[in-house]
Amino acid sequence: MDLKPKTGSPVLTDPAPINKSRLGIHSSMLPCSQSILTAPRKKPIKLDDVRSNGWLDAMHSSSPPRKKIVKDFGVEIASDDTDVVYNSWMVKYPSALTTFEHILSHAKDKKIVIFLDYDGTLSPIVDDPDRAFMSADMRAAVKGVAEYFPTTIISGRSRDKVHELVGLTELYYAGSHGMDIMFPLQDTSSVHHSSYVRSTDKQGKEVNLFQPAREFISMIDEVFRTLVDVTKDIPGAKVENHKFCTSVHYRNVDEKSWRTVAQLVHDVLKHYPRLRLTHGRKVLEVRPVIDWDKGKAVEFLLESLGLSNSDEVLPIYIGDDRTDEDAFKVLREGNRGYGILVSSIPKESKAFLSLRDTLEVAEFLKNLVKWKEQVDKKP
Ligand SMILES: O=P(O)(O)OC[C@H]1O[C@H](O[C@H]2O[C@H](CO)[C@@H](O)[C@H](O)[C@H]2O)[C@H](O)[C@@H](O)[C@@H]1O
């Protein structure tokens, strides 16, 4: 895998907009038989102006309100009918709760491995990123699955921050969109990466640390400080430093100023050809131009944990964000496991299944635990 930083202009990779004609197309939910949906991607665009390069459009479509989604289907639908739209979308992305038995039939004789995104998956989206807490019920559900199945949280946040928010020691953490992975010491001779080092975790236990963007730490810190400075007069703008990437939030910025935010970030990035921009939920994410994302992190972890044999292992990845699409894609294209999209609105995705919100995520995790307890009880 090529981990060398590439140079060139930052390129936006926005997902395809929702295509009404795709609604209602039934696809089998079997990982091995479902056709691959290749969302058309925008061509790389030179970053000159945030309106012409698509940044603003992407900002408006990020985490859109329900009304806007309905409009995007190209038809005027009374709000009561949005459930009809959601239900037809679910033909393509069935609920992981109602198809639970089906998932289990694929899990038979296989080891389930769980990957969980944090924001929007384990904690509901809230205005203040510092107050995105998990409920006690969710924490218990995550603790439960981690007791039975190898479980990793893969977040855009820094590893330390997401560990602090989740507060559990019995699982693994990958921060900065998978660019900072801590995993247990074991025989790593099968791992084809040399970029991991020995380290110790918070409990003083020896672990492996994989940080493919290590050389970018000081650059990210510099950009973080610049972004804080240039956005300081924009009410509501918030910049976070995640060590290997940095985020500029505009959720609490007046929509009239979104263009200014985008232009400021764009102007800073012009000086950093080795950094690129991606879009999250009302957040602009600046990260190194390296061939690494949540999908690569999933592959790396499966390999590092000795779980890469797809005949014996069933990975399940649950996430809500555009960055989770990279992981869904890896599972779909590798014909293994299930990507589960958390969304209460219809959204084009590479996931196989869906869950409506964090409450359904907790229910799904608890169902897995109940099932495993029953299986283990059987003589
Ligand atoms: O990969 P994730 O764990 O989903 O992290 C992605 C981003 O999540 C956070 O921002 C999002 O959640 C906030 C709290 O609900 C919300 O206020 C914000 O609008 C969302 O974009 C986090 O703050 C970002 O840094 C992460 O990149």
PDBQT file of the ligand as one rigid body, heavy atoms in Angstrom, charges set to zero:
ROOT
HETATM    1  O1  LIG A 401     -15.846  10.009  12.469  1.00  0.00    +0.000 OA
HETATM    2  P1  LIG A 401     -16.730  10.589  13.534  1.00  0.00    +0.000 P 
HETATM    3  O2  LIG A 401     -16.516   9.974  14.868  1.00  0.00    +0.000 OA
HETATM    4  O3  LIG A 401     -18.167  10.550  13.117  1.00  0.00    +0.000 OA
HETATM    5  O4  LIG A 401     -16.283  12.110  13.641  1.00  0.00    +0.000 OA
HETATM    6  C1  LIG A 401     -16.618  13.031  12.609  1.00  0.00    +0.000 C 
HETATM    7  C2  LIG A 401     -16.658  14.428  13.158  1.00  0.00    +0.000 C 
HETATM    8  O5  LIG A 401     -17.483  14.367  14.303  1.00  0.00    +0.000 OA
HETATM    9  C3  LIG A 401     -17.605  15.552  15.091  1.00  0.00    +0.000 C 
HETATM   10  O6  LIG A 401     -18.403  16.484  14.402  1.00  0.00    +0.000 OA
HETATM   11  C4  LIG A 401     -19.730  16.069  14.155  1.00  0.00    +0.000 C 
HETATM   12  O7  LIG A 401     -20.399  15.859  15.403  1.00  0.00    +0.000 OA
HETATM   13  C5  LIG A 401     -20.568  17.035  16.220  1.00  0.00    +0.000 C 
HETATM   14  C6  LIG A 401     -21.210  16.629  17.530  1.00  0.00    +0.000 C 
HETATM   15  O8  LIG A 401     -22.436  15.998  17.328  1.00  0.00    +0.000 OA
HETATM   16  C7  LIG A 401     -21.383  18.088  15.445  1.00  0.00    +0.000 C 
HETATM   17  O9  LIG A 401     -21.517  19.272  16.211  1.00  0.00    +0.000 OA
HETATM   18  C8  LIG A 401     -20.678  18.388  14.111  1.00  0.00    +0.000 C 
HETATM   19  O10 LIG A 401     -21.473  19.269  13.335  1.00  0.00    +0.000 OA
HETATM   20  C9  LIG A 401     -20.452  17.109  13.313  1.00  0.00    +0.000 C 
HETATM   21  O11 LIG A 401     -19.670  17.369  12.151  1.00  0.00    +0.000 OA
HETATM   22  C10 LIG A 401     -16.247  16.095  15.440  1.00  0.00    +0.000 C 
HETATM   23  O12 LIG A 401     -16.376  17.294  16.161  1.00  0.00    +0.000 OA
HETATM   24  C11 LIG A 401     -15.422  16.278  14.206  1.00  0.00    +0.000 C 
HETATM   25  O13 LIG A 401     -14.172  16.810  14.529  1.00  0.00    +0.000 OA
HETATM   26  C12 LIG A 401     -15.270  14.922  13.549  1.00  0.00    +0.000 C 
HETATM   27  O14 LIG A 401     -14.443  15.021  12.412  1.00  0.00    +0.000 OA
ENDROOT
TORSDOF 0
